[in-house]
């Protein structure tokens, strides 16, 4: 029986299109348009950031817990096809509601792919 070669480079991949928030000045004028990126499925550093967040005490949130959310968001967004680095400082002007909405949308994207990998 012949064994068919498996080539990781030919796997069909699915990405999550995402546009970073526009940068604005104090007057509210757009100074830099948000970059468009294609976010990949989670990799090890994203899972580590998720684990850090899961280890927090939900009943008694601290500033470190909030920082974990921003680190997770940066880890998710920096895991992109264009190798565009996204740091916690890049997303520090996002409010907590924006962070939560982005992370929920990302997890929905991941869950949909898990449910229907084809």
URNORTA-V803262 format. One record per residue. PSI is psi as a letter, one per 30 degrees, with the letter a starting at -180 (none if undefined). Layout:
PSI ; PSI
This chain:
k ; k ; k ; k ; k ; k ; j ; f ; f ; g ; k ; k ; k ; k ; l ; j ; k ; k ; k ; l ; k ; k ; k ; l ; a ; f ; f ; g ; k ; k ; f ; k ; k ; k ; k ; k ; l ; j ; k ; l ; l ; k ; a ; e ; f ; e ; e ; e ; e ; e ; e ; e ; e ; f ; f ; l ; j ; e ; f ; i ; k ; l ; e ; e ; e ; e ; e ; e ; e ; e ; e ; e ; e ; e ; e ; e ; f ; f ; i ; l ; e ; g ; h ; j ; k ; j ; l ; e ; e ; f ; g ; f ; g ; k ; l ; e ; e ; e ; e ; e ; e ; e ; e ; e ; e ; e ; e ; e ; e ; e ; e ; e ; e ; e ; e ; i ; f ; none
